[in-house]
């Protein structure tokens, strides 16, 4: 399974970024092979508006199966849902810890956005 985790840095020891649309990076991990890469999100993180929508489109382009984040707004959630990406919210700590929480079944699939837009 290919996962994207919102991240404040470029390593597995970086903190999970609680904001989806304005996350600094995405840690992209293939749980089958262990492959890891960090993908920057500075264009969308610094956008004056539409960050969640544009970031949602970017994550769909990454070809991931699921997203792990702290929070996601309604417009971004709609883009992710349309892209068939399962979204898990409530992640905290380091990226590696969020991956462990996911693999242990401690993160729940979001049924809807958990914050208003422009959070």
Secondary structure, DSSP 8 states (H G I E B T S, - for coil): -EEEEEESSSSTTSBB-SBSTT-SEEEEEETTT--EEEEE-HHHHT-SS-HHHHHHHHHHHTT-SEEE-SB--HHHHHHHHHTT-EEEE---SBHHHHHHHHHTT-SEE-SS-SS-TT-
